[in-house]
Amino acid sequence: MTGASNIATSLGVSGLIIGLTVVAIGTSLPELATSVIAVLRGQRDLAVGNVVGSCIANIGLVLAVPALLSADGIPVPDAALALDIPLMVAAAVALAPVAFTGFTVQRWEGALFVGLYAAYMTTVVLDAAGHDALSGFTWVMTAFVLPLVVLTLATTVAYDLGRRAAARTPTTDPRVSE
């Protein structure tokens, strides 16, 4: 991890970008491997527990303990406040209906979140590089992709709620025996 951080720093990449990319991916790979192996072995509860526990530990320990030890706290960069933290909250909000409708994250939903992560990483890298494609990419994401994601999630929730309501409603058809 130190080598990758040193290379990125020598290339002029900010600490925030290093943390959002190299460090985040490097520290998440063991969790990803654990979750994948758990799912392949049919231990889905372990995979969910690993993800939820990791998120709670990252927020509750990894961020909190250094803040406790720092005399001035940990300053949050303006760039993180402008993009990264709102996207993290939006991803958590988007995951809630996915996780709680049918209590199953389907393959297409997993693919959707992997695609959103890839789009986020593309944005971070384009921004760090100062690439001209960033404005066009951001426009496409804002105008097309994000509304499509919101529509997809809303449709999924509406479908699941309708399915649940239909399952709870007793039938009045006399041909159906109880």
Rosetta constraint file for C-alpha pairs under 8 A:
AtomPair CA 1 CA 5 HARMONIC 6.23 0.50
AtomPair CA 1 CA 22 HARMONIC 7.56 0.50
AtomPair CA 1 CA 23 HARMONIC 6.63 0.50
AtomPair CA 1 CA 26 HARMONIC 7.07 0.50
AtomPair CA 2 CA 6 HARMONIC 6.03 0.50
AtomPair CA 3 CA 7 HARMONIC 6.18 0.50
AtomPair CA 4 CA 8 HARMONIC 6.13 0.50
AtomPair CA 4 CA 22 HARMONIC 6.93 0.50
AtomPair CA 5 CA 9 HARMONIC 6.02 0.50
AtomPair CA 5 CA 18 HARMONIC 6.35 0.50
AtomPair CA 5 CA 22 HARMONIC 7.20 0.50
AtomPair CA 5 CA 23 HARMONIC 7.75 0.50
AtomPair CA 6 CA 10 HARMONIC 6.07 0.50
AtomPair CA 7 CA 11 HARMONIC 6.34 0.50
AtomPair CA 8 CA 12 HARMONIC 6.56 0.50
AtomPair CA 8 CA 13 HARMONIC 5.37 0.50
AtomPair CA 8 CA 14 HARMONIC 7.97 0.50
AtomPair CA 8 CA 18 HARMONIC 6.85 0.50
AtomPair CA 9 CA 13 HARMONIC 5.14 0.50
AtomPair CA 9 CA 14 HARMONIC 6.66 0.50
AtomPair CA 9 CA 15 HARMONIC 7.39 0.50
AtomPair CA 9 CA 18 HARMONIC 7.95 0.50
AtomPair CA 13 CA 17 HARMONIC 6.54 0.50
AtomPair CA 13 CA 18 HARMONIC 6.91 0.50
AtomPair CA 13 CA 128 HARMONIC 6.67 0.50
AtomPair CA 14 CA 18 HARMONIC 6.39 0.50
AtomPair CA 14 CA 128 HARMONIC 7.77 0.50
AtomPair CA 15 CA 19 HARMONIC 6.10 0.50
AtomPair CA 16 CA 20 HARMONIC 6.08 0.50
AtomPair CA 16 CA 77 HARMONIC 7.71 0.50
AtomPair CA 16 CA 80 HARMONIC 7.76 0.50
AtomPair CA 17 CA 21 HARMONIC 6.04 0.50
AtomPair CA 17 CA 124 HARMONIC 7.06 0.50
AtomPair CA 17 CA 125 HARMONIC 7.90 0.50
AtomPair CA 17 CA 128 HARMONIC 7.01 0.50
AtomPair CA 18 CA 22 HARMONIC 5.33 0.50
AtomPair CA 18 CA 23 HARMONIC 6.24 0.50
AtomPair CA 19 CA 23 HARMONIC 4.89 0.50
AtomPair CA 19 CA 24 HARMONIC 5.83 0.50
AtomPair CA 20 CA 24 HARMONIC 5.49 0.50
AtomPair CA 20 CA 25 HARMONIC 7.91 0.50
AtomPair CA 21 CA 25 HARMONIC 5.88 0.50
AtomPair CA 21 CA 121 HARMONIC 7.34 0.50
AtomPair CA 22 CA 26 HARMONIC 5.99 0.50
AtomPair CA 23 CA 27 HARMONIC 6.03 0.50
AtomPair CA 24 CA 28 HARMONIC 6.00 0.50
AtomPair CA 25 CA 29 HARMONIC 6.11 0.50
AtomPair CA 26 CA 30 HARMONIC 7.99 0.50
AtomPair CA 27 CA 31 HARMONIC 7.74 0.50
AtomPair CA 28 CA 32 HARMONIC 6.11 0.50
AtomPair CA 29 CA 33 HARMONIC 6.06 0.50
AtomPair CA 30 CA 34 HARMONIC 6.12 0.50
AtomPair CA 31 CA 35 HARMONIC 6.12 0.50
AtomPair CA 31 CA 50 HARMONIC 6.96 0.50
AtomPair CA 31 CA 51 HARMONIC 7.34 0.50
AtomPair CA 31 CA 54 HARMONIC 7.88 0.50
AtomPair CA 32 CA 36 HARMONIC 6.06 0.50
AtomPair CA 33 CA 37 HARMONIC 6.08 0.50
AtomPair CA 34 CA 38 HARMONIC 6.06 0.50
AtomPair CA 34 CA 47 HARMONIC 7.13 0.50
AtomPair CA 34 CA 50 HARMONIC 7.72 0.50
AtomPair CA 35 CA 39 HARMONIC 6.15 0.50
AtomPair CA 35 CA 46 HARMONIC 7.17 0.50
AtomPair CA 35 CA 47 HARMONIC 4.31 0.50
AtomPair CA 35 CA 48 HARMONIC 7.58 0.50
AtomPair CA 35 CA 50 HARMONIC 6.75 0.50
AtomPair CA 35 CA 51 HARMONIC 7.64 0.50
AtomPair CA 36 CA 40 HARMONIC 6.14 0.50
AtomPair CA 36 CA 47 HARMONIC 7.30 0.50
AtomPair CA 37 CA 41 HARMONIC 6.15 0.50
AtomPair CA 38 CA 42 HARMONIC 6.25 0.50
AtomPair CA 38 CA 43 HARMONIC 4.88 0.50
AtomPair CA 38 CA 44 HARMONIC 6.16 0.50
AtomPair CA 38 CA 46 HARMONIC 6.20 0.50
AtomPair CA 38 CA 47 HARMONIC 5.65 0.50
AtomPair CA 39 CA 43 HARMONIC 5.38 0.50
AtomPair CA 39 CA 44 HARMONIC 5.04 0.50
AtomPair CA 39 CA 47 HARMONIC 6.36 0.50
AtomPair CA 43 CA 47 HARMONIC 6.84 0.50
AtomPair CA 44 CA 48 HARMONIC 6.35 0.50
AtomPair CA 45 CA 49 HARMONIC 5.96 0.50
AtomPair CA 46 CA 50 HARMONIC 5.91 0.50
AtomPair CA 47 CA 51 HARMONIC 6.39 0.50
AtomPair CA 48 CA 52 HARMONIC 6.13 0.50
AtomPair CA 49 CA 53 HARMONIC 5.64 0.50
AtomPair CA 50 CA 54 HARMONIC 5.85 0.50
AtomPair CA 51 CA 55 HARMONIC 6.24 0.50
AtomPair CA 52 CA 56 HARMONIC 6.24 0.50
AtomPair CA 53 CA 57 HARMONIC 5.97 0.50
AtomPair CA 54 CA 58 HARMONIC 5.96 0.50
AtomPair CA 55 CA 59 HARMONIC 6.23 0.50
AtomPair CA 56 CA 60 HARMONIC 5.64 0.50
AtomPair CA 56 CA 61 HARMONIC 7.90 0.50
AtomPair CA 57 CA 61 HARMONIC 5.21 0.50
AtomPair CA 57 CA 62 HARMONIC 6.58 0.50
AtomPair CA 58 CA 62 HARMONIC 4.71 0.50
AtomPair CA 58 CA 63 HARMONIC 6.30 0.50
AtomPair CA 59 CA 63 HARMONIC 5.37 0.50
AtomPair CA 59 CA 64 HARMONIC 6.74 0.50
AtomPair CA 60 CA 64 HARMONIC 5.56 0.50
AtomPair CA 60 CA 65 HARMONIC 7.88 0.50
AtomPair CA 61 CA 65 HARMONIC 5.42 0.50
AtomPair CA 62 CA 66 HARMONIC 6.95 0.50
AtomPair CA 63 CA 67 HARMONIC 6.43 0.50
AtomPair CA 64 CA 68 HARMONIC 6.16 0.50
AtomPair CA 65 CA 69 HARMONIC 6.28 0.50
AtomPair CA 66 CA 70 HARMONIC 5.98 0.50
AtomPair CA 66 CA 73 HARMONIC 7.89 0.50
AtomPair CA 66 CA 74 HARMONIC 7.64 0.50
AtomPair CA 67 CA 73 HARMONIC 4.83 0.50
AtomPair CA 67 CA 74 HARMONIC 5.56 0.50
AtomPair CA 68 CA 73 HARMONIC 6.98 0.50
AtomPair CA 69 CA 73 HARMONIC 7.80 0.50
AtomPair CA 70 CA 74 HARMONIC 6.96 0.50
AtomPair CA 76 CA 80 HARMONIC 6.71 0.50
AtomPair CA 76 CA 81 HARMONIC 7.06 0.50
AtomPair CA 77 CA 81 HARMONIC 6.55 0.50
AtomPair CA 78 CA 82 HARMONIC 6.09 0.50
AtomPair CA 79 CA 83 HARMONIC 6.23 0.50
AtomPair CA 79 CA 84 HARMONIC 7.28 0.50
AtomPair CA 80 CA 84 HARMONIC 4.67 0.50
AtomPair CA 80 CA 85 HARMONIC 5.74 0.50
AtomPair CA 81 CA 85 HARMONIC 5.57 0.50
AtomPair CA 81 CA 86 HARMONIC 7.02 0.50
AtomPair CA 82 CA 86 HARMONIC 7.06 0.50
AtomPair CA 83 CA 87 HARMONIC 6.13 0.50
AtomPair CA 84 CA 88 HARMONIC 6.11 0.50
AtomPair CA 85 CA 89 HARMONIC 6.25 0.50
AtomPair CA 86 CA 90 HARMONIC 6.06 0.50
AtomPair CA 87 CA 91 HARMONIC 5.99 0.50
AtomPair CA 88 CA 92 HARMONIC 6.29 0.50
AtomPair CA 89 CA 93 HARMONIC 6.17 0.50
AtomPair CA 90 CA 94 HARMONIC 6.01 0.50
AtomPair CA 91 CA 95 HARMONIC 6.00 0.50
AtomPair CA 92 CA 96 HARMONIC 6.33 0.50
AtomPair CA 93 CA 97 HARMONIC 7.59 0.50
AtomPair CA 94 CA 98 HARMONIC 6.97 0.50
AtomPair CA 94 CA 153 HARMONIC 7.29 0.50
AtomPair CA 95 CA 99 HARMONIC 5.99 0.50
AtomPair CA 96 CA 100 HARMONIC 6.02 0.50
AtomPair CA 97 CA 101 HARMONIC 5.62 0.50
AtomPair CA 97 CA 153 HARMONIC 7.37 0.50
AtomPair CA 97 CA 157 HARMONIC 6.35 0.50
AtomPair CA 98 CA 103 HARMONIC 7.66 0.50
AtomPair CA 98 CA 104 HARMONIC 7.38 0.50
AtomPair CA 98 CA 105 HARMONIC 6.07 0.50
AtomPair CA 98 CA 109 HARMONIC 7.29 0.50
AtomPair CA 98 CA 153 HARMONIC 7.32 0.50
AtomPair CA 98 CA 156 HARMONIC 7.90 0.50
AtomPair CA 98 CA 157 HARMONIC 7.69 0.50
AtomPair CA 99 CA 103 HARMONIC 5.25 0.50
AtomPair CA 99 CA 104 HARMONIC 5.84 0.50
AtomPair CA 99 CA 105 HARMONIC 5.70 0.50
AtomPair CA 100 CA 104 HARMONIC 7.29 0.50
AtomPair CA 101 CA 156 HARMONIC 7.92 0.50
AtomPair CA 101 CA 157 HARMONIC 6.39 0.50
AtomPair CA 101 CA 160 HARMONIC 5.99 0.50
AtomPair CA 101 CA 161 HARMONIC 7.68 0.50
AtomPair CA 102 CA 160 HARMONIC 6.95 0.50
AtomPair CA 105 CA 109 HARMONIC 6.15 0.50
AtomPair CA 105 CA 110 HARMONIC 6.64 0.50
AtomPair CA 106 CA 110 HARMONIC 6.31 0.50
AtomPair CA 107 CA 111 HARMONIC 6.13 0.50
AtomPair CA 108 CA 112 HARMONIC 6.06 0.50
AtomPair CA 109 CA 113 HARMONIC 6.37 0.50
AtomPair CA 110 CA 114 HARMONIC 6.21 0.50
AtomPair CA 111 CA 115 HARMONIC 6.04 0.50
AtomPair CA 112 CA 116 HARMONIC 6.18 0.50
AtomPair CA 113 CA 117 HARMONIC 6.08 0.50
AtomPair CA 114 CA 118 HARMONIC 6.19 0.50
AtomPair CA 115 CA 119 HARMONIC 6.18 0.50
AtomPair CA 116 CA 120 HARMONIC 6.12 0.50
AtomPair CA 117 CA 121 HARMONIC 6.13 0.50
AtomPair CA 118 CA 122 HARMONIC 6.08 0.50
AtomPair CA 119 CA 123 HARMONIC 6.23 0.50
AtomPair CA 120 CA 124 HARMONIC 6.27 0.50
AtomPair CA 121 CA 125 HARMONIC 6.09 0.50
AtomPair CA 122 CA 126 HARMONIC 5.98 0.50
AtomPair CA 123 CA 127 HARMONIC 5.96 0.50
AtomPair CA 123 CA 134 HARMONIC 6.68 0.50
AtomPair CA 123 CA 137 HARMONIC 7.54 0.50
AtomPair CA 123 CA 138 HARMONIC 7.35 0.50
AtomPair CA 124 CA 128 HARMONIC 6.06 0.50
AtomPair CA 125 CA 129 HARMONIC 6.07 0.50
AtomPair CA 126 CA 130 HARMONIC 6.00 0.50
AtomPair CA 126 CA 131 HARMONIC 5.20 0.50
AtomPair CA 126 CA 132 HARMONIC 7.99 0.50
AtomPair CA 126 CA 133 HARMONIC 7.14 0.50
AtomPair CA 126 CA 134 HARMONIC 5.57 0.50
AtomPair CA 127 CA 131 HARMONIC 6.45 0.50
AtomPair CA 127 CA 134 HARMONIC 6.38 0.50
AtomPair CA 130 CA 134 HARMONIC 7.66 0.50
AtomPair CA 133 CA 137 HARMONIC 6.02 0.50
AtomPair CA 134 CA 138 HARMONIC 5.93 0.50
AtomPair CA 135 CA 139 HARMONIC 6.10 0.50
AtomPair CA 136 CA 140 HARMONIC 6.22 0.50
AtomPair CA 137 CA 141 HARMONIC 6.17 0.50
AtomPair CA 138 CA 142 HARMONIC 6.02 0.50
AtomPair CA 139 CA 143 HARMONIC 5.83 0.50
AtomPair CA 140 CA 144 HARMONIC 5.57 0.50
AtomPair CA 140 CA 145 HARMONIC 6.71 0.50
AtomPair CA 141 CA 145 HARMONIC 4.72 0.50
AtomPair CA 141 CA 146 HARMONIC 5.87 0.50
AtomPair CA 142 CA 146 HARMONIC 5.56 0.50
AtomPair CA 142 CA 147 HARMONIC 7.29 0.50
AtomPair CA 143 CA 147 HARMONIC 6.78 0.50
AtomPair CA 144 CA 148 HARMONIC 6.17 0.50
AtomPair CA 145 CA 149 HARMONIC 6.18 0.50
AtomPair CA 146 CA 150 HARMONIC 6.18 0.50
AtomPair CA 147 CA 151 HARMONIC 6.05 0.50
AtomPair CA 148 CA 152 HARMONIC 6.02 0.50
AtomPair CA 149 CA 153 HARMONIC 6.11 0.50
AtomPair CA 150 CA 154 HARMONIC 6.02 0.50
AtomPair CA 151 CA 155 HARMONIC 6.00 0.50
AtomPair CA 152 CA 156 HARMONIC 6.13 0.50
AtomPair CA 153 CA 157 HARMONIC 6.19 0.50
AtomPair CA 154 CA 158 HARMONIC 6.09 0.50
AtomPair CA 155 CA 159 HARMONIC 6.00 0.50
AtomPair CA 156 CA 160 HARMONIC 6.13 0.50
AtomPair CA 157 CA 161 HARMONIC 6.04 0.50
AtomPair CA 158 CA 162 HARMONIC 6.06 0.50
AtomPair CA 159 CA 163 HARMONIC 6.11 0.50
AtomPair CA 160 CA 164 HARMONIC 6.13 0.50
AtomPair CA 161 CA 165 HARMONIC 6.11 0.50
AtomPair CA 162 CA 166 HARMONIC 6.09 0.50
AtomPair CA 163 CA 167 HARMONIC 6.22 0.50
AtomPair CA 164 CA 168 HARMONIC 6.35 0.50
AtomPair CA 165 CA 169 HARMONIC 6.22 0.50
AtomPair CA 171 CA 176 HARMONIC 7.59 0.50
